[in-house]
């Protein structure tokens, strides 16, 4: 949720003349003020990044004291079918959660844009899952996904559907997690879309209506383009969520059945915490760091364009 | 005539829209609705009808009693509160100071430092759990609550939020205070911080919600039961209750974990929503 704040800050950076008027530089004071933040950033962000890169390049052979350096860990990582599976799963999971959540969020935002009592009630109802810890949501969904007597099967069964092994069937399990994620996140994105919609001036719709634009045209030509910055922001938040949240995997599937729900961060956790393969865990961390950096460069560009479009 | 037809068609559309929205909201709320109902359902009620949403039973607190019995909820609440408030207390200091520096002071390397901070927004702590675990162990903090908090003491996000907030405050106030002979820290504490309250409140809500709900990192650095936070406690509690198919107990436990935030949201809805928006769109 932080990225838009920062980026639009960077790109809309303008020097306040007053800073100049005050004239003096405050090197020491400023350093002292940012020092506490900087200390923790160094210890828990920069140092670990350096360390994980180093560790990924260090190959320790069991039973030998000599340590080699090289790309061996990466070779092992890329040769690991589970890692490949985790990357593929993560891509499917990304597309599968982001597209429906954003679509749904947009639809809900358009539907609930006006602040009537009834709409406020509906907004509250759909917003509750956002505040639920992902672990708690996963605990609830243990029962939702329970075959036969669970919430889904029980009620779908009454409508005549067959029972499904939501978490046990390798072809279905990832989609079950996707469903849970959409349920949990859509309303969070809706919030931003509602704010975005309310920021669009009414005269624009009035003008479009006067020119005979239909509701669909007004949506496509006025609403969507003006929601550009919001959309870009929500997209970045959603992407970060996809990479950093695996609590439901831990509670519901542990990556299974047969790796069908393993995501990259869970794979890292497994390697480090269960297999004690720090080399592989480090290599996988470096791979996702690289992906995140690439992603943020890309998204900053998009955001920049979006922000300029708005201006 | 034409307008009447048009307006009745419009009413029809409107009605359909409201109906669809209500259905979506109903479907959305079903899991939580089930949680509330199942948590009060007697256990002997039978497993087959467990998914029923009809409250056709005499409500009982048995599930809550059992949930509270099988996990040390008081300890879990306490640990989680310590973690959230501990993180927040340190964050409020670090972000206010750094936010002030970036908003008001001119200094060498400002842009460079700014970008150095920016990095943490993208390379978020959850990705760095493996090397951070090594650091925590070396610092001798493994299995201490401080280990859960430490990676979050600096918040690039908070620094930007405060910088942004400080920038919206006119300088006249500070200049008046400076003329009166106030030192910079008096200006920050007595003038800027009170004026920046909306920013601080917004950040606090977002921060507490995030850390109340956090799971993977505490799971990695906490090993003993008495240092567990709510999410960890819930996960192990769920495992136990699941193998015994005690769904009502799971519902009760989940409700206990989620209740504080859900209640806070119900009470301070506007403030919550504004905070989430403030944290993003500003």
Interface residues (C-beta under 8 A of the other chain):
Chain A: X1 X2 X3 X4 X5 X6 X9 X10 X16 X18 X19 X20 X22 X24 X25 X26 X27 X29 X30 X31 X33 X34 X36 X37 X38 X39 X40 X41 X43 X44 X45 X46 X47 X48 X49 X51 X52 X55 X108 X111 X112 X118 X122 X124 X125 X126 X127 X128 X129 X131 X132 X133 X134 X135 X136 X137 X139 X140 X141 X142 X143 X144 X146 X149 X150 X151 X153 X154 X155 X183 X187 X188 X191 X192 X195 X196 X230 X233 X237 X240 X243 X244 X245 X246 X247 X250 X251 X265 X268 X269 X272 X273 X278 X281 X282 X285 X288 X289 X292 X293 X295 X296
Chain B: X17 X18 X20 X21 X22 X24 X25 X28 X29 X30 X31 X32 X34 X35 X38 X47 X48 X50 X51 X52 X93 X94 X95 X97 X98 X100 X101 X102 X104 X105 X106 X107 X108 X110 X113 X114 X115 X116 X117 X118 X119 X120 X121 X122 X123 X124 X125 X126 X127 X128 X129 X130 X131 X132 X133 X134 X135 X150 X151 X153 X154 X155 X156 X157 X159 X160 X161 X163 X164 X167 X171 X184 X206 X209 X212 X213 X214 X215 X216 X219 X220 X230 X231 X234 X235 X238 X242 X247 X250 X251 X253 X254 X257 X258 X261 X262 X265 X266 X269 X272 X273 X276 X277 X279 X280 X281 X282
